[in-house]
Amino acid sequence: MTVFFSKACELGLQAVLFLSIKKEKKIYNAAEVSKELKVPKEFVSKVLQILTNSGIVGSKKGKSGGFYLAKNPSQIKLIDIVETIDGLEAFQQCVLGFPGCSVEKPCPVHDKWGKLREETYSMLNAETLEQLREKTIEKITSL
């Protein structure tokens, strides 16, 4: 688990990256995604349902149902997934949780955290899933 994202967000990022390297509109059930990513099926279902509600992932019900990428990988950035699952508050609030933390009244790590926060947001917003395709294939196939 990372310090920055929730476990659900981590799984959401992994699941969407997984779907982004598969055939367009091919449907994968939660068990298939779970097996590939080595995470519990129930957790996969829950997270993919959240992403379905946002329009990033599509779903089909029934015996041959499952999940697929609802948008083209060139239209999705990692920040879209983070925003859907965890929100963007981490990029706007004090990392130590102090109320009223600001440039005028900074917390002890305000300046350092501000730089890291901006770099993290920029990194998540810089490339589309399509641009991350080759690195994603390498990582998913090594699991």
Number of C-alpha atoms within 10 A of each C-alpha: 10 8 6 13 15 14 16 19 21 18 21 25 19 19 24 23 23 22 22 25 18 15 10 14 16 11 19 19 19 21 17 14 23 19 11 14 18 11 13 13 16 12 16 21 18 14 19 26 17 17 24 18 12 16 14 21 19 19 21 13 9 7 7 9 13 20 25 26 28 19 15 14 21 13 12 21 20 21 21 19 22 20 14 18 22 16 14 14 10 15 15 10 16 19 17 12 10 11 10 12 16 13 10 7 10 13 18 10 11 17 13 9 16 17 11 13 18 12 12 15 17 12 13 15 14 12 16 18 22 17 13 17 17 11 10 18 15 10 13 14 10 7 8
